[in-house]
Amino acid sequence: MGLTKQQKGLAAGIFCFVFWGFVPMYFKLIQAVPAATIIAHRIIWGALFLVLFLLIRERRALFKSMKITSKQLFGLFISGSLVSSNWLIFVWAVNNNQILATSLGYFINPLVNIFLGVLFLHEKLTTPQKIALLIAIVATLSYALYLGQPPWIALFLAATFGLYGFVRKKLDVRPLVGLMWETMLLMLPSFIYLWVYAENLPSDVTTNSTIILLVLSGLVTVLPLIAFNYAAKQLPLSLIGFLQYLGPTISFLTAVYYYGEAFTIAHKIVFAGIWLALLIVSWNPLRRMLKRKY
């Protein structure tokens, strides 16, 4: 018997979040390349792979779906700038042995989404959400006291990705078409950057294998997003919400047990606090989902 659409959606969802969890290992392979150079390649090749995929899937209908207003175009430039800056700090952190910080950032992200909903959309917080946010704030402050400064990497990643999601939510543009516009709008600055700085790269980062990995970084960007787009259409948002914790969990495990990043008592406190906060905000949606199923 063939798989149902929901089963295919679940497989696609698991694939994309597991893929994102292991993505730091990919960028470790090109650790010697400056993060900005990696992102420039990621934007250019990601746009080309995405255009090719959409042309194969939609053919002539793609040109009709690409029509957007000037307001949407400006909004997509803003969202593209947000997501590219998120990618830049993520790759820089990974290549500077800060995978744990990136994991923490993406664990904090759902709580940032709740905060943005209250701040900009005037959403009302439930009691569990208030408790969860308080726990997350206390845990993050305790970690900041240990570091002697705020955990800038984690906070920047959570904030930029949260704002990216907020901007895209306000734009009535299909996800993959929007991503295509975002990358296409940033292609020219990426080309200019590579043209100016390409000659300054050391010879050991311009080998054929490195160039191939830089080209494939576009596929690394697009492939999980295609899977996520399919999963989002087939699965309830509550299930997508739980699946999204797979990525930072895998990154956390690889950081500690594969790359040997230090996991101090301060790390234990902040991660325990964030996980507790996520458990609190997830409990009621999980219970409702299970009731509907059984």
C-alpha distance (Angstrom), angle and dihedral (degrees) to the residues before:
residue distance angle dihedral
M1 . . .
G2 3.80 . .
L3 3.77 123.5 .
T4 3.79 119.4 -94.7
K5 3.80 120.0 -119.8
Q6 3.80 90.4 -105.4
Q7 3.82 91.7 51.7
K8 3.81 89.9 49.4
G9 3.81 88.7 48.0
L10 3.81 90.9 51.5
A11 3.81 90.9 49.4
A12 3.81 90.3 49.4
G13 3.81 91.3 47.7
I14 3.80 93.5 50.2
F15 3.81 90.2 45.7
C16 3.81 95.5 52.8
F17 3.82 96.2 45.7
V18 3.81 93.6 44.2
F19 3.82 87.9 47.2
W20 3.82 90.7 52.8
G21 3.80 89.4 48.5
F22 3.81 91.4 58.7
V23 3.83 96.1 39.2
P24 3.85 92.7 98.0
M25 3.81 88.1 65.0
Y26 3.81 89.2 58.0
F27 3.79 94.2 52.7
K28 3.79 90.2 46.6
L29 3.83 85.8 66.4
I30 3.83 89.4 65.1
Q31 3.79 95.8 35.7
A32 3.82 92.4 134.6
V33 3.82 92.1 61.9
P34 3.85 114.8 89.6
A35 3.81 112.0 -104.6
A36 3.83 93.1 -122.9
T37 3.81 90.5 54.8
I38 3.81 90.9 50.6
I39 3.81 91.1 50.6
A40 3.81 92.5 48.5
H41 3.81 89.5 54.1
R42 3.80 90.8 43.1
I43 3.81 91.3 55.2
I44 3.80 95.9 45.6
W45 3.80 98.1 44.3
G46 3.80 92.5 37.5
A47 3.81 90.1 56.7
L48 3.81 92.2 48.7
F49 3.82 94.5 47.6
L50 3.79 90.6 46.9
V51 3.82 93.9 49.4
L52 3.81 89.4 49.3
F53 3.82 92.3 49.6
L54 3.81 93.7 47.8
L55 3.81 92.4 45.8
I56 3.81 90.3 53.7
R57 3.81 92.6 45.7
E58 3.80 101.6 40.1
R59 3.81 105.3 17.0
R60 3.81 111.1 -177.3
A61 3.80 92.6 0.0
L62 3.81 88.2 69.7
F63 3.81 93.1 71.8
K64 3.79 90.8 54.8
S65 3.83 92.6 48.6
M66 3.82 90.6 50.0
K67 3.81 92.4 65.9
I68 3.80 109.3 111.2
T69 3.79 137.0 161.7
S70 3.82 124.3 -104.8
K71 3.83 88.4 -109.1
Q72 3.81 90.6 54.7
L73 3.81 90.2 46.3
F74 3.81 91.0 54.3
G75 3.81 90.3 45.7
L76 3.81 91.0 51.7
F77 3.80 90.4 50.3
I78 3.81 88.4 54.7
S79 3.81 93.3 46.1
G80 3.82 90.7 45.0
S81 3.80 90.4 52.3
L82 3.80 90.0 50.1
V83 3.80 95.7 49.7
S84 3.82 93.8 43.2
S85 3.82 90.9 51.6
N86 3.81 87.2 48.9
W87 3.82 89.6 52.7
L88 3.81 90.9 47.0
I89 3.80 95.2 54.6
F90 3.81 90.9 41.0
V91 3.82 93.3 54.2
W92 3.82 92.2 42.1
A93 3.82 90.4 51.3
V94 3.81 93.3 47.0
N95 3.79 92.3 49.5
N96 3.81 90.8 47.9
N97 3.81 94.2 53.3
Q98 3.81 95.4 -101.4
I99 3.82 100.5 123.4
L100 3.82 90.4 129.5
A101 3.80 89.2 59.4
T102 3.81 91.1 52.6
S103 3.80 90.5 48.8
L104 3.81 90.6 52.4
G105 3.81 90.2 49.3
Y106 3.79 93.8 55.7
F107 3.81 91.4 44.9
I108 3.82 88.7 54.4
N109 3.82 92.2 47.6
P110 3.86 97.8 85.3
L111 3.81 89.1 52.7
V112 3.81 90.0 49.5
N113 3.81 88.0 53.4
I114 3.81 89.5 55.7
F115 3.82 90.0 49.6
L116 3.82 92.2 49.5
G117 3.80 90.1 49.4
V118 3.80 90.0 55.9
L119 3.80 95.0 42.5
F120 3.82 100.5 45.2
L121 3.80 106.9 16.1
H122 3.83 96.7 37.9
E123 3.79 91.9 -127.6
K124 3.81 117.1 171.5
L125 3.78 117.8 -119.3
T126 3.78 119.9 -131.1
T127 3.80 118.6 -136.0
P128 3.85 92.4 -103.3
Q129 3.81 90.1 51.2
K130 3.82 91.4 50.9
I131 3.81 90.8 50.1
A132 3.82 91.7 46.5
L133 3.81 93.3 50.6
L134 3.82 91.1 48.0
I135 3.81 91.2 51.2
A136 3.82 91.3 47.6
I137 3.82 91.9 49.5
V138 3.82 92.6 48.9
A139 3.83 91.9 46.9
T140 3.82 92.2 48.4
L141 3.82 92.6 47.0
S142 3.82 91.1 50.3
Y143 3.79 89.2 51.6
A144 3.82 90.5 48.1
L145 3.81 90.2 52.6
Y146 3.80 89.6 52.2
L147 3.81 92.0 49.6
G148 3.78 93.7 42.3
Q149 3.80 88.6 -127.3
P150 3.82 138.3 48.2
P151 3.84 115.9 -76.4
W152 3.79 90.4 -104.0
I153 3.81 97.9 179.1
A154 3.81 94.8 52.8
L155 3.81 93.3 42.3
F156 3.82 93.3 47.3
L157 3.81 92.7 49.3
A158 3.81 92.4 47.3
A159 3.82 93.3 45.5
T160 3.81 97.5 46.2
F161 3.80 93.9 45.4
G162 3.80 91.3 45.2
L163 3.81 91.7 50.1
Y164 3.80 89.9 45.1
G165 3.80 90.4 56.0
F166 3.81 90.7 46.1
V167 3.83 93.6 51.7
R168 3.81 92.3 46.2
K169 3.80 90.0 48.8
K170 3.81 89.4 58.1
L171 3.83 92.5 50.4
D172 3.80 118.8 79.4
V173 3.82 94.3 -142.1
R174 3.81 128.2 124.9
P175 3.84 110.7 -105.1
L176 3.82 99.9 -117.7
V177 3.82 94.1 37.3
G178 3.80 88.1 50.7
L179 3.81 91.3 49.9
M180 3.80 89.9 49.6
W181 3.82 90.9 53.8
E182 3.82 91.0 45.5
T183 3.80 93.1 54.2
M184 3.82 94.1 40.3
L185 3.82 90.7 53.0
L186 3.82 89.5 53.3
M187 3.81 96.1 43.8
L188 3.82 95.3 89.0
P189 3.85 94.7 52.0
S190 3.82 87.6 46.1
F191 3.81 92.4 52.0
I192 3.81 90.8 47.5
Y193 3.80 91.3 50.1
L194 3.81 92.5 50.1
W195 3.82 91.6 45.8
V196 3.81 92.0 52.3
Y197 3.80 99.4 40.8
A198 3.83 104.0 29.0
E199 3.80 92.6 91.6
N200 3.81 91.5 54.4
L201 3.82 94.1 61.7
P202 3.80 116.1 109.7
S203 3.82 115.2 -112.6
D204 3.82 93.6 -114.6
V205 3.83 91.4 66.9
T206 3.81 95.9 50.6
T207 3.80 97.6 67.2
N208 3.81 120.6 129.3
S209 3.82 92.6 -107.7
T210 3.81 91.6 52.9
I211 3.80 92.1 47.9
I212 3.83 90.3 50.6
L213 3.82 90.3 50.7
L214 3.82 90.5 49.5
V215 3.81 90.9 51.4
L216 3.81 91.1 47.5
S217 3.82 90.0 51.2
G218 3.80 84.5 80.0
L219 3.80 89.7 58.5
V220 3.81 89.8 45.2
T221 3.81 86.5 56.8
V222 3.79 98.4 44.7
L223 3.83 104.2 36.5
P224 3.83 98.4 65.4
L225 3.82 90.6 41.8
I226 3.81 90.5 56.3
A227 3.82 89.2 50.6
F228 3.81 91.2 46.4
N229 3.80 91.7 50.0
Y230 3.82 90.1 53.8
A231 3.81 93.0 45.2
A232 3.81 92.2 49.7
K233 3.81 90.2 56.7
Q234 3.82 94.4 50.5
L235 3.81 103.9 36.8
P236 3.82 133.8 60.8
L237 3.80 114.0 -103.7
S238 3.82 91.0 -119.1
L239 3.82 90.4 62.1
I240 3.81 91.1 45.8
G241 3.80 86.9 52.6
F242 3.81 91.8 57.6
L243 3.79 94.2 43.4
Q244 3.81 91.1 55.2
Y245 3.82 89.8 71.0
L246 3.81 89.5 66.1
G247 3.81 92.6 75.9
P248 3.83 100.6 54.6
T249 3.81 90.6 38.2
I250 3.82 91.2 57.7
S251 3.82 90.6 44.4
F252 3.80 89.4 50.2
L253 3.82 92.3 51.5
T254 3.81 94.4 46.1
A255 3.83 91.3 47.4
V256 3.80 93.6 53.3
Y257 3.80 103.8 31.6
Y258 3.82 103.2 29.4
Y259 3.79 106.1 29.5
G260 3.81 94.8 29.2
E261 3.81 98.3 -130.7
A262 3.80 112.2 175.8
F263 3.82 113.3 -94.2
T264 3.79 104.1 -164.3
I265 3.80 131.2 -177.8
A266 3.82 87.6 -97.0
H267 3.81 89.9 55.9
K268 3.81 89.5 49.7
I269 3.80 91.8 52.0
V270 3.80 96.1 48.0
F271 3.81 95.0 43.6
A272 3.82 91.4 46.1
G273 3.81 89.7 50.7
I274 3.82 93.8 48.3
W275 3.82 92.6 45.8
L276 3.81 90.4 49.5
A277 3.82 90.3 49.6
L278 3.81 91.2 49.4
L279 3.81 90.8 48.3
I280 3.81 90.7 52.6
V281 3.84 95.0 50.3
S282 3.81 91.6 42.0
W283 3.79 99.4 48.3
N284 3.82 99.5 80.4
P285 3.85 95.4 43.7
L286 3.81 89.2 47.9
R287 3.80 92.1 49.4
R288 3.82 92.2 49.0
M289 3.80 91.4 47.9
L290 3.81 91.8 51.0
K291 3.80 91.5 48.2
R292 3.80 91.3 53.2
K293 3.78 90.8 49.2
Y294 3.79 98.0 47.0
